[in-house]
């Protein structure tokens, strides 16, 4: 059984942000490796990179990940 099913038909109203073209696209126009989404609205897709920057700032300042010590090695 496959972990992920390949979906060939986009759902109506799905929006994506294409990392390659740096543009919002309706439906699955570019390969999955080049896009973020799906988003419910065009506006959400337009703000995809801002959301990424915001999350990265949160993770960079998260004390659980920045305790000053080295991570244990296996």
mmCIF file of the N, C-alpha and C atoms, coordinates in Angstrom:
data_MODEL
# 
_entry.id   MODEL 
# 
loop_
_atom_site.group_PDB 
_atom_site.id 
_atom_site.type_symbol 
_atom_site.label_atom_id 
_atom_site.label_alt_id 
_atom_site.label_comp_id 
_atom_site.label_asym_id 
_atom_site.label_entity_id 
_atom_site.label_seq_id 
_atom_site.pdbx_PDB_ins_code 
_atom_site.Cartn_x 
_atom_site.Cartn_y 
_atom_site.Cartn_z 
_atom_site.occupancy 
_atom_site.B_iso_or_equiv 
_atom_site.pdbx_formal_charge 
_atom_site.auth_seq_id 
_atom_site.auth_comp_id 
_atom_site.auth_asym_id 
_atom_site.auth_atom_id 
_atom_site.pdbx_PDB_model_num 
ATOM 1   N N  . UNK A 1 1  ? 0.838   -1.180 0.000   1.00 0.00 ? 1  UNK A N  1 
ATOM 2   C CA . UNK A 1 1  ? 0.000   0.000  0.000   1.00 0.00 ? 1  UNK A CA 1 
ATOM 3   C C  . UNK A 1 1  ? 0.882   1.242  0.000   1.00 0.00 ? 1  UNK A C  1 
ATOM 4   N N  . UNK A 1 2  ? 0.593   2.156  -0.871  1.00 0.00 ? 2  UNK A N  1 
ATOM 5   C CA . UNK A 1 2  ? 1.389   3.377  -0.979  1.00 0.00 ? 2  UNK A CA 1 
ATOM 6   C C  . UNK A 1 2  ? 1.077   4.315  0.181   1.00 0.00 ? 2  UNK A C  1 
ATOM 7   N N  . UNK A 1 3  ? 2.103   4.983  0.647   1.00 0.00 ? 3  UNK A N  1 
ATOM 8   C CA . UNK A 1 3  ? 1.929   5.934  1.733   1.00 0.00 ? 3  UNK A CA 1 
ATOM 9   C C  . UNK A 1 3  ? 1.182   7.180  1.254   1.00 0.00 ? 3  UNK A C  1 
ATOM 10  N N  . UNK A 1 4  ? 1.523   7.639  0.073   1.00 0.00 ? 4  UNK A N  1 
ATOM 11  C CA . UNK A 1 4  ? 0.864   8.799  -0.508  1.00 0.00 ? 4  UNK A CA 1 
ATOM 12  C C  . UNK A 1 4  ? 0.244   8.402  -1.833  1.00 0.00 ? 4  UNK A C  1 
ATOM 13  N N  . UNK A 1 5  ? -0.987  8.835  -2.039  1.00 0.00 ? 5  UNK A N  1 
ATOM 14  C CA . UNK A 1 5  ? -1.638  8.594  -3.318  1.00 0.00 ? 5  UNK A CA 1 
ATOM 15  C C  . UNK A 1 5  ? -1.337  9.760  -4.238  1.00 0.00 ? 5  UNK A C  1 
ATOM 16  N N  . UNK A 1 6  ? -1.062  9.464  -5.482  1.00 0.00 ? 6  UNK A N  1 
ATOM 17  C CA . UNK A 1 6  ? -0.843  10.517 -6.462  1.00 0.00 ? 6  UNK A CA 1 
ATOM 18  C C  . UNK A 1 6  ? -2.207  11.033 -6.894  1.00 0.00 ? 6  UNK A C  1 
ATOM 19  N N  . UNK A 1 7  ? -2.427  12.300 -6.637  1.00 0.00 ? 7  UNK A N  1 
ATOM 20  C CA . UNK A 1 7  ? -3.698  12.903 -7.001  1.00 0.00 ? 7  UNK A CA 1 
ATOM 21  C C  . UNK A 1 7  ? -3.487  13.659 -8.300  1.00 0.00 ? 7  UNK A C  1 
ATOM 22  N N  . UNK A 1 8  ? -4.244  13.322 -9.299  1.00 0.00 ? 8  UNK A N  1 
ATOM 23  C CA . UNK A 1 8  ? -4.054  13.948 -10.603 1.00 0.00 ? 8  UNK A CA 1 
ATOM 24  C C  . UNK A 1 8  ? -5.026  15.083 -10.861 1.00 0.00 ? 8  UNK A C  1 
ATOM 25  N N  . UNK A 1 9  ? -6.145  15.108 -10.187 1.00 0.00 ? 9  UNK A N  1 
ATOM 26  C CA . UNK A 1 9  ? -7.143  16.149 -10.390 1.00 0.00 ? 9  UNK A CA 1 
ATOM 27  C C  . UNK A 1 9  ? -7.176  17.071 -9.178  1.00 0.00 ? 9  UNK A C  1 
ATOM 28  N N  . UNK A 1 10 ? -6.906  18.355 -9.375  1.00 0.00 ? 10 UNK A N  1 
ATOM 29  C CA . UNK A 1 10 ? -6.978  19.280 -8.243  1.00 0.00 ? 10 UNK A CA 1 
ATOM 30  C C  . UNK A 1 10 ? -8.421  19.525 -7.819  1.00 0.00 ? 10 UNK A C  1 
ATOM 31  N N  . UNK A 1 11 ? -8.619  19.814 -6.558  1.00 0.00 ? 11 UNK A N  1 
ATOM 32  C CA . UNK A 1 11 ? -9.945  20.194 -6.089  1.00 0.00 ? 11 UNK A CA 1 
ATOM 33  C C  . UNK A 1 11 ? -10.195 21.636 -6.483  1.00 0.00 ? 11 UNK A C  1 
ATOM 34  N N  . UNK A 1 12 ? -11.423 21.960 -6.736  1.00 0.00 ? 12 UNK A N  1 
ATOM 35  C CA . UNK A 1 12 ? -11.776 23.330 -7.107  1.00 0.00 ? 12 UNK A CA 1 
ATOM 36  C C  . UNK A 1 12 ? -11.415 24.284 -5.980  1.00 0.00 ? 12 UNK A C  1 
ATOM 37  N N  . UNK A 1 13 ? -10.800 25.405 -6.340  1.00 0.00 ? 13 UNK A N  1 
ATOM 38  C CA . UNK A 1 13 ? -10.472 26.423 -5.354  1.00 0.00 ? 13 UNK A CA 1 
ATOM 39  C C  . UNK A 1 13 ? -9.200  26.173 -4.567  1.00 0.00 ? 13 UNK A C  1 
ATOM 40  N N  . UNK A 1 14 ? -8.362  25.238 -4.976  1.00 0.00 ? 14 UNK A N  1 
ATOM 41  C CA . UNK A 1 14 ? -7.089  25.017 -4.288  1.00 0.00 ? 14 UNK A CA 1 
ATOM 42  C C  . UNK A 1 14 ? -6.037  25.934 -4.884  1.00 0.00 ? 14 UNK A C  1 
ATOM 43  N N  . UNK A 1 15 ? -5.305  26.602 -4.024  1.00 0.00 ? 15 UNK A N  1 
ATOM 44  C CA . UNK A 1 15 ? -4.266  27.529 -4.445  1.00 0.00 ? 15 UNK A CA 1 
ATOM 45  C C  . UNK A 1 15 ? -2.923  27.055 -3.926  1.00 0.00 ? 15 UNK A C  1 
ATOM 46  N N  . UNK A 1 16 ? -1.883  27.296 -4.698  1.00 0.00 ? 16 UNK A N  1 
ATOM 47  C CA . UNK A 1 16 ? -0.523  26.883 -4.357  1.00 0.00 ? 16 UNK A CA 1 
ATOM 48  C C  . UNK A 1 16 ? 0.437   28.042 -4.587  1.00 0.00 ? 16 UNK A C  1 
ATOM 49  N N  . UNK A 1 17 ? 1.556   28.011 -3.873  1.00 0.00 ? 17 UNK A N  1 
ATOM 50  C CA . UNK A 1 17 ? 2.635   28.958 -4.140  1.00 0.00 ? 17 UNK A CA 1 
ATOM 51  C C  . UNK A 1 17 ? 3.768   28.177 -4.773  1.00 0.00 ? 17 UNK A C  1 
ATOM 52  N N  . UNK A 1 18 ? 4.146   28.546 -5.993  1.00 0.00 ? 18 UNK A N  1 
ATOM 53  C CA . UNK A 1 18 ? 5.211   27.854 -6.713  1.00 0.00 ? 18 UNK A CA 1 
ATOM 54  C C  . UNK A 1 18 ? 6.548   28.487 -6.357  1.00 0.00 ? 18 UNK A C  1 
ATOM 55  N N  . UNK A 1 19 ? 7.439   27.682 -5.809  1.00 0.00 ? 19 UNK A N  1 
ATOM 56  C CA . UNK A 1 19 ? 8.765   28.156 -5.409  1.00 0.00 ? 19 UNK A CA 1 
ATOM 57  C C  . UNK A 1 19 ? 9.652   28.437 -6.617  1.00 0.00 ? 19 UNK A C  1 
ATOM 58  N N  . UNK A 1 20 ? 9.443   27.719 -7.687  1.00 0.00 ? 20 UNK A N  1 
ATOM 59  C CA . UNK A 1 20 ? 10.268  27.899 -8.880  1.00 0.00 ? 20 UNK A CA 1 
ATOM 60  C C  . UNK A 1 20 ? 9.909   29.202 -9.601  1.00 0.00 ? 20 UNK A C  1 
ATOM 61  N N  . UNK A 1 21 ? 8.621   29.456 -9.760  1.00 0.00 ? 21 UNK A N  1 
ATOM 62  C CA . UNK A 1 21 ? 8.168   30.637 -10.493 1.00 0.00 ? 21 UNK A CA 1 
ATOM 63  C C  . UNK A 1 21 ? 7.907   31.838 -9.584  1.00 0.00 ? 21 UNK A C  1 
ATOM 64  N N  . UNK A 1 22 ? 7.929   31.587 -8.255  1.00 0.00 ? 22 UNK A N  1 
ATOM 65  C CA . UNK A 1 22 ? 7.631   32.631 -7.273  1.00 0.00 ? 22 UNK A CA 1 
ATOM 66  C C  . UNK A 1 22 ? 6.292   33.295 -7.595  1.00 0.00 ? 22 UNK A C  1 
ATOM 67  N N  . UNK A 1 23 ? 5.298   32.436 -7.786  1.00 0.00 ? 23 UNK A N  1 
ATOM 68  C CA . UNK A 1 23 ? 3.972   32.918 -8.163  1.00 0.00 ? 23 UNK A CA 1 
ATOM 69  C C  . UNK A 1 23 ? 2.889   32.022 -7.580  1.00 0.00 ? 23 UNK A C  1 
ATOM 70  N N  . UNK A 1 24 ? 1.711   32.606 -7.432  1.00 0.00 ? 24 UNK A N  1 
ATOM 71  C CA . UNK A 1 24 ? 0.537   31.861 -6.975  1.00 0.00 ? 24 UNK A CA 1 
ATOM 72  C C  . UNK A 1 24 ? -0.104  31.197 -8.184  1.00 0.00 ? 24 UNK A C  1 
ATOM 73  N N  . UNK A 1 25 ? -0.504  29.943 -7.992  1.00 0.00 ? 25 UNK A N  1 
ATOM 74  C CA . UNK A 1 25 ? -1.127  29.192 -9.075  1.00 0.00 ? 25 UNK A CA 1 
ATOM 75  C C  . UNK A 1 25 ? -2.391  28.516 -8.569  1.00 0.00 ? 25 UNK A C  1 
ATOM 76  N N  . UNK A 1 26 ? -3.405  28.502 -9.385  1.00 0.00 ? 26 UNK A N  1 
ATOM 77  C CA . UNK A 1 26 ? -4.624  27.772 -9.026  1.00 0.00 ? 26 UNK A CA 1 
ATOM 78  C C  . UNK A 1 26 ? -4.499  26.366 -9.568  1.00 0.00 ? 26 UNK A C  1 
ATOM 79  N N  . UNK A 1 27 ? -4.674  25.396 -8.706  1.00 0.00 ? 27 UNK A N  1 
ATOM 80  C CA . UNK A 1 27 ? -4.526  23.999 -9.101  1.00 0.00 ? 27 UNK A CA 1 
ATOM 81  C C  . UNK A 1 27 ? -3.066  23.574 -9.092  1.00 0.00 ? 27 UNK A C  1 
ATOM 82  N N  . UNK A 1 28 ? -2.864  22.297 -9.386  1.00 0.00 ? 28 UNK A N  1 
ATOM 83  C CA . UNK A 1 28 ? -1.522  21.705 -9.348  1.00 0.00 ? 28 UNK A CA 1 
ATOM 84  C C  . UNK A 1 28 ? -0.856  21.853 -10.709 1.00 0.00 ? 28 UNK A C  1 
ATOM 85  N N  . UNK A 1 29 ? -0.277  23.007 -10.964 1.00 0.00 ? 29 UNK A N  1 
ATOM 86  C CA . UNK A 1 29 ? 0.349   23.258 -12.248 1.00 0.00 ? 29 UNK A CA 1 
ATOM 87  C C  . UNK A 1 29 ? 1.810   22.824 -12.278 1.00 0.00 ? 29 UNK A C  1 
ATOM 88  N N  . UNK A 1 30 ? 2.487   22.951 -11.155 1.00 0.00 ? 30 UNK A N  1 
ATOM 89  C CA . UNK A 1 30 ? 3.908   22.598 -11.074 1.00 0.00 ? 30 UNK A CA 1 
ATOM 90  C C  . UNK A 1 30 ? 4.086   21.354 -10.206 1.00 0.00 ? 30 UNK A C  1 
ATOM 91  N N  . UNK A 1 31 ? 5.227   20.677 -10.310 1.00 0.00 ? 31 UNK A N  1 
ATOM 92  C CA . UNK A 1 31 ? 5.466   19.488 -9.485  1.00 0.00 ? 31 UNK A CA 1 
ATOM 93  C C  . UNK A 1 31 ? 5.408   19.804 -7.994  1.00 0.00 ? 31 UNK A C  1 
ATOM 94  N N  . UNK A 1 32 ? 5.014   18.836 -7.208  1.00 0.00 ? 32 UNK A N  1 
ATOM 95  C CA . UNK A 1 32 ? 4.863   19.004 -5.765  1.00 0.00 ? 32 UNK A CA 1 
ATOM 96  C C  . UNK A 1 32 ? 6.148   19.496 -5.106  1.00 0.00 ? 32 UNK A C  1 
ATOM 97  N N  . UNK A 1 33 ? 7.301   19.090 -5.619  1.00 0.00 ? 33 UNK A N  1 
ATOM 98  C CA . UNK A 1 33 ? 8.567   19.499 -5.006  1.00 0.00 ? 33 UNK A CA 1 
ATOM 99  C C  . UNK A 1 33 ? 8.801   21.003 -5.133  1.00 0.00 ? 33 UNK A C  1 
ATOM 100 N N  . UNK A 1 34 ? 8.044   21.679 -6.003  1.00 0.00 ? 34 UNK A N  1 
ATOM 101 C CA . UNK A 1 34 ? 8.233   23.101 -6.238  1.00 0.00 ? 34 UNK A CA 1 
ATOM 102 C C  . UNK A 1 34 ? 7.119   23.974 -5.670  1.00 0.00 ? 34 UNK A C  1 
ATOM 103 N N  . UNK A 1 35 ? 6.239   23.404 -4.838  1.00 0.00 ? 35 UNK A N  1 
ATOM 104 C CA . UNK A 1 35 ? 5.116   24.223 -4.396  1.00 0.00 ? 35 UNK A CA 1 
ATOM 105 C C  . UNK A 1 35 ? 4.769   24.001 -2.932  1.00 0.00 ? 35 UNK A C  1 
ATOM 106 N N  . UNK A 1 36 ? 4.187   25.057 -2.348  1.00 0.00 ? 36 UNK A N  1 
ATOM 107 C CA . UNK A 1 36 ? 3.587   24.993 -1.022  1.00 0.00 ? 36 UNK A CA 1 
ATOM 108 C C  . UNK A 1 36 ? 2.083   24.992 -1.222  1.00 0.00 ? 36 UNK A C  1 
ATOM 109 N N  . UNK A 1 37 ? 1.378   24.279 -0.371  1.00 0.00 ? 37 UNK A N  1 
ATOM 110 C CA . UNK A 1 37 ? -0.073  24.298 -0.448  1.00 0.00 ? 37 UNK A CA 1 
ATOM 111 C C  . UNK A 1 37 ? -0.634  22.901 -0.325  1.00 0.00 ? 37 UNK A C  1 
ATOM 112 N N  . UNK A 1 38 ? -1.896  22.758 -0.442  1.00 0.00 ? 38 UNK A N  1 
ATOM 113 C CA . UNK A 1 38 ? -2.865  23.716 -0.960  1.00 0.00 ? 38 UNK A CA 1 
ATOM 114 C C  . UNK A 1 38 ? -3.323  24.703 0.111   1.00 0.00 ? 38 UNK A C  1 
ATOM 115 N N  . UNK A 1 39 ? -3.731  25.874 -0.360  1.00 0.00 ? 39 UNK A N  1 
ATOM 116 C CA . UNK A 1 39 ? -4.320  26.906 0.469   1.00 0.00 ? 39 UNK A CA 1 
ATOM 117 C C  . UNK A 1 39 ? -5.767  27.077 0.037   1.00 0.00 ? 39 UNK A C  1 
ATOM 118 N N  . UNK A 1 40 ? -6.603  27.507 0.968   1.00 0.00 ? 40 UNK A N  1 
ATOM 119 C CA . UNK A 1 40 ? -8.032  27.667 0.687   1.00 0.00 ? 40 UNK A CA 1 
ATOM 120 C C  . UNK A 1 40 ? -8.325  28.902 -0.150  1.00 0.00 ? 40 UNK A C  1 
ATOM 121 N N  . UNK A 1 41 ? -7.464  29.919 -0.037  1.00 0.00 ? 41 UNK A N  1 
ATOM 122 C CA . UNK A 1 41 ? -7.704  31.155 -0.781  1.00 0.00 ? 41 UNK A CA 1 
ATOM 123 C C  . UNK A 1 41 ? -6.429  31.609 -1.480  1.00 0.00 ? 41 UNK A C  1 
ATOM 124 N N  . UNK A 1 42 ? -6.617  32.451 -2.476  1.00 0.00 ? 42 UNK A N  1 
ATOM 125 C CA . UNK A 1 42 ? -5.477  33.029 -3.182  1.00 0.00 ? 42 UNK A CA 1 
ATOM 126 C C  . UNK A 1 42 ? -4.630  33.875 -2.227  1.00 0.00 ? 42 UNK A C  1 
ATOM 127 N N  . UNK A 1 43 ? -5.299  34.619 -1.343  1.00 0.00 ? 43 UNK A N  1 
ATOM 128 C CA . UNK A 1 43 ? -4.585  35.483 -0.393  1.00 0.00 ? 43 UNK A CA 1 
ATOM 129 C C  . UNK A 1 43 ? -3.660  34.672 0.511   1.00 0.00 ? 43 UNK A C  1 
ATOM 130 N N  . UNK A 1 44 ? -4.119  33.517 0.984   1.00 0.00 ? 44 UNK A N  1 
ATOM 131 C CA . UNK A 1 44 ? -3.265  32.659 1.813   1.00 0.00 ? 44 UNK A CA 1 
ATOM 132 C C  . UNK A 1 44 ? -2.039  32.207 1.037   1.00 0.00 ? 44 UNK A C  1 
ATOM 133 N N  . UNK A 1 45 ? -2.229  31.831 -0.206  1.00 0.00 ? 45 UNK A N  1 
ATOM 134 C CA . UNK A 1 45 ? -1.107  31.391 -1.038  1.00 0.00 ? 45 UNK A CA 1 
ATOM 135 C C  . UNK A 1 45 ? -0.145  32.543 -1.304  1.00 0.00 ? 45 UNK A C  1 
ATOM 136 N N  . UNK A 1 46 ? -0.672  33.748 -1.491  1.00 0.00 ? 46 UNK A N  1 
ATOM 137 C CA . UNK A 1 46 ? 0.183   34.910 -1.718  1.00 0.00 ? 46 UNK A CA 1 
ATOM 138 C C  . UNK A 1 46 ? 1.073   35.197 -0.516  1.00 0.00 ? 46 UNK A C  1 
ATOM 139 N N  . UNK A 1 47 ? 0.611   34.841 0.673   1.00 0.00 ? 47 UNK A N  1 
ATOM 140 C CA . UNK A 1 47 ? 1.364   35.091 1.900   1.00 0.00 ? 47 UNK A CA 1 
ATOM 141 C C  . UNK A 1 47 ? 2.188   33.884 2.354   1.00 0.00 ? 47 UNK A C  1 
ATOM 142 N N  . UNK A 1 48 ? 2.341   32.909 1.505   1.00 0.00 ? 48 UNK A N  1 
ATOM 143 C CA . UNK A 1 48 ? 3.040   31.678 1.878   1.00 0.00 ? 48 UNK A CA 1 
ATOM 144 C C  . UNK A 1 48 ? 4.465   31.939 2.351   1.00 0.00 ? 48 UNK A C  1 
ATOM 145 N N  . UNK A 1 49 ? 5.212   32.760 1.631   1.00 0.00 ? 49 UNK A N  1 
ATOM 146 C CA . UNK A 1 49 ? 6.611   32.995 2.004   1.00 0.00 ? 49 UNK A CA 1 
ATOM 147 C C  . UNK A 1 49 ? 6.726   33.795 3.296   1.00 0.00 ? 49 UNK A C  1 
ATOM 148 N N  . UNK A 1 50 ? 5.786   34.697 3.553   1.00 0.00 ? 50 UNK A N  1 
ATOM 149 C CA . UNK A 1 50 ? 5.790   35.423 4.825   1.00 0.00 ? 50 UNK A CA 1 
ATOM 150 C C  . UNK A 1 50 ? 5.538   34.463 5.979   1.00 0.00 ? 50 UNK A C  1 
ATOM 151 N N  . UNK A 1 51 ? 4.637   33.514 5.769   1.00 0.00 ? 51 UNK A N  1 
ATOM 152 C CA . UNK A 1 51 ? 4.353   32.519 6.803   1.00 0.00 ? 51 UNK A CA 1 
ATOM 153 C C  . UNK A 1 51 ? 5.593   31.666 7.076   1.00 0.00 ? 51 UNK A C  1 
ATOM 154 N N  . UNK A 1 52 ? 6.317   31.312 6.026   1.00 0.00 ? 52 UNK A N  1 
ATOM 155 C CA . UNK A 1 52 ? 7.548   30.535 6.177   1.00 0.00 ? 52 UNK A CA 1 
ATOM 156 C C  . UNK A 1 52 ? 8.562   31.331 6.992   1.00 0.00 ? 52 UNK A C  1 
ATOM 157 N N  . UNK A 1 53 ? 8.739   32.607 6.657   1.00 0.00 ? 53 UNK A N  1 
ATOM 158 C CA . UNK A 1 53 ? 9.694   33.457 7.390   1.00 0.00 ? 53 UNK A CA 1 
ATOM 159 C C  . UNK A 1 53 ? 9.299   33.581 8.856   1.00 0.00 ? 53 UNK A C  1 
ATOM 160 N N  . UNK A 1 54 ? 8.002   33.741 9.110   1.00 0.00 ? 54 UNK A N  1 
ATOM 161 C CA . UNK A 1 54 ? 7.499   33.851 10.475  1.00 0.00 ? 54 UNK A CA 1 
ATOM 162 C C  . UNK A 1 54 ? 7.786   32.569 11.265  1.00 0.00 ? 54 UNK A C  1 
ATOM 163 N N  . UNK A 1 55 ? 7.502   31.432 10.672  1.00 0.00 ? 55 UNK A N  1 
ATOM 164 C CA . UNK A 1 55 ? 7.757   30.157 11.352  1.00 0.00 ? 55 UNK A CA 1 
ATOM 165 C C  . UNK A 1 55 ? 9.239   29.941 11.587  1.00 0.00 ? 55 UNK A C  1 
ATOM 166 N N  . UNK A 1 56 ? 10.069  30.304 10.627  1.00 0.00 ? 56 UNK A N  1 
ATOM 167 C CA . UNK A 1 56 ? 11.509  30.160 10.802  1.00 0.00 ? 56 UNK A CA 1 
ATOM 168 C C  . UNK A 1 56 ? 12.011  31.014 11.957  1.00 0.00 ? 56 UNK A C  1 
ATOM 169 N N  . UNK A 1 57 ? 11.495  32.260 12.077  1.00 0.00 ? 57 UNK A N  1 
ATOM 170 C CA . UNK A 1 57 ? 11.877  33.124 13.206  1.00 0.00 ? 57 UNK A CA 1 
ATOM 171 C C  . UNK A 1 57 ? 11.467  32.479 14.524  1.00 0.00 ? 57 UNK A C  1 
ATOM 172 N N  . UNK A 1 58 ? 10.259  31.925 14.578  1.00 0.00 ? 58 UNK A N  1 
ATOM 173 C CA . UNK A 1 58 ? 9.784   31.268 15.799  1.00 0.00 ? 58 UNK A CA 1 
ATOM 174 C C  . UNK A 1 58 ? 10.680  30.090 16.157  1.00 0.00 ? 58 UNK A C  1 
ATOM 175 N N  . UNK A 1 59 ? 11.032  29.284 15.182  1.00 0.00 ? 59 UNK A N  1 
ATOM 176 C CA . UNK A 1 59 ? 11.869  28.112 15.446  1.00 0.00 ? 59 UNK A CA 1 
ATOM 177 C C  . UNK A 1 59 ? 13.285  28.533 15.832  1.00 0.00 ? 59 UNK A C  1 
ATOM 178 N N  . UNK A 1 60 ? 13.799  29.592 15.202  1.00 0.00 ? 60 UNK A N  1 
ATOM 179 C CA . UNK A 1 60 ? 15.145  30.057 15.517  1.00 0.00 ? 60 UNK A CA 1 
ATOM 180 C C  . UNK A 1 60 ? 15.261  30.580 16.941  1.00 0.00 ? 60 UNK A C  1 
ATOM 181 N N  . UNK A 1 61 ? 14.158  31.060 17.490  1.00 0.00 ? 61 UNK A N  1 
ATOM 182 C CA . UNK A 1 61 ? 14.186  31.604 18.846  1.00 0.00 ? 61 UNK A CA 1 
ATOM 183 C C  . UNK A 1 61 ? 13.541  30.677 19.873  1.00 0.00 ? 61 UNK A C  1 
ATOM 184 N N  . UNK A 1 62 ? 13.170  29.496 19.485  1.00 0.00 ? 62 UNK A N  1 
ATOM 185 C CA . UNK A 1 62 ? 12.550  28.531 20.397  1.00 0.00 ? 62 UNK A CA 1 
ATOM 186 C C  . UNK A 1 62 ? 13.608  27.991 21.350  1.00 0.00 ? 62 UNK A C  1 
ATOM 187 N N  . UNK A 1 63 ? 13.440  28.197 22.656  1.00 0.00 ? 63 UNK A N  1 
ATOM 188 C CA . UNK A 1 63 ? 14.457  27.733 23.606  1.00 0.00 ? 63 UNK A CA 1 
ATOM 189 C C  . UNK A 1 63 ? 14.638  26.214 23.627  1.00 0.00 ? 63 UNK A C  1 
ATOM 190 N N  . UNK A 1 64 ? 13.639  25.466 23.197  1.00 0.00 ? 64 UNK A N  1 
ATOM 191 C CA . UNK A 1 64 ? 13.783  24.004 23.159  1.00 0.00 ? 64 UNK A CA 1 
ATOM 192 C C  . UNK A 1 64 ? 14.813  23.582 22.119  1.00 0.00 ? 64 UNK A C  1 
ATOM 193 N N  . UNK A 1 65 ? 15.030  24.414 21.103  1.00 0.00 ? 65 UNK A N  1 
ATOM 194 C CA . UNK A 1 65 ? 15.971  24.078 20.046  1.00 0.00 ? 65 UNK A CA 1 
ATOM 195 C C  . UNK A 1 65 ? 17.272  24.863 20.154  1.00 0.00 ? 65 UNK A C  1 
ATOM 196 N N  . UNK A 1 66 ? 17.294  25.866 21.000  1.00 0.00 ? 66 UNK A N  1 
ATOM 197 C CA . UNK A 1 66 ? 18.467  26.718 21.133  1.00 0.00 ? 66 UNK A CA 1 
ATOM 198 C C  . UNK A 1 66 ? 18.906  26.783 22.584  1.00 0.00 ? 66 UNK A C  1 
ATOM 199 N N  . UNK A 1 67 ? 19.291  25.665 23.144  1.00 0.00 ? 67 UNK A N  1 
ATOM 200 C CA . UNK A 1 67 ? 19.671  25.629 24.543  1.00 0.00 ? 67 UNK A CA 1 
ATOM 201 C C  . UNK A 1 67 ? 21.167  25.861 24.760  1.00 0.00 ? 67 UNK A C  1 
ATOM 202 N N  . UNK A 1 68 ? 21.899  26.091 23.682  1.00 0.00 ? 68 UNK A N  1 
ATOM 203 C CA . UNK A 1 68 ? 23.325  26.362 23.805  1.00 0.00 ? 68 UNK A CA 1 
ATOM 204 C C  . UNK A 1 68 ? 24.190  25.131 23.858  1.00 0.00 ? 68 UNK A C  1 
ATOM 205 N N  . UNK A 1 69 ? 23.591  23.967 24.007  1.00 0.00 ? 69 UNK A N  1 
ATOM 206 C CA . UNK A 1 69 ? 24.352  22.732 24.059  1.00 0.00 ? 69 UNK A CA 1 
ATOM 207 C C  . UNK A 1 69 ? 24.294  21.980 22.744  1.00 0.00 ? 69 UNK A C  1 
ATOM 208 N N  . UNK A 1 70 ? 25.189  21.051 22.602  1.00 0.00 ? 70 UNK A N  1 
ATOM 209 C CA . UNK A 1 70 ? 25.168  20.217 21.403  1.00 0.00 ? 70 UNK A CA 1 
ATOM 210 C C  . UNK A 1 70 ? 24.101  19.161 21.533  1.00 0.00 ? 70 UNK A C  1 
ATOM 211 N N  . UNK A 1 71 ? 23.497  18.837 20.424  1.00 0.00 ? 71 UNK A N  1 
ATOM 212 C CA . UNK A 1 71 ? 22.501  17.782 20.415  1.00 0.00 ? 71 UNK A CA 1 
ATOM 213 C C  . UNK A 1 71 ? 23.184  16.447 20.649  1.00 0.00 ? 71 UNK A C  1 
ATOM 214 N N  . UNK A 1 72 ? 22.536  15.536 21.372  1.00 0.00 ? 72 UNK A N  1 
ATOM 215 C CA . UNK A 1 72 ? 23.140  14.217 21.590  1.00 0.00 ? 72 UNK A CA 1 
ATOM 216 C C  . UNK A 1 72 ? 23.316  13.477 20.273  1.00 0.00 ? 72 UNK A C  1 
ATOM 217 N N  . UNK A 1 73 ? 24.407  12.782 20.154  1.00 0.00 ? 73 UNK A N  1 
ATOM 218 C CA . UNK A 1 73 ? 24.671  12.038 18.916  1.00 0.00 ? 73 UNK A CA 1 
ATOM 219 C C  . UNK A 1 73 ? 24.471  10.555 19.184  1.00 0.00 ? 73 UNK A C  1 
ATOM 220 N N  . UNK A 1 74 ? 23.912  9.897  18.206  1.00 0.00 ? 74 UNK A N  1 
ATOM 221 C CA . UNK A 1 74 ? 23.637  8.458  18.343  1.00 0.00 ? 74 UNK A CA 1 
ATOM 222 C C  . UNK A 1 74 ? 24.853  7.637  17.997  1.00 0.00 ? 74 UNK A C  1 
# 
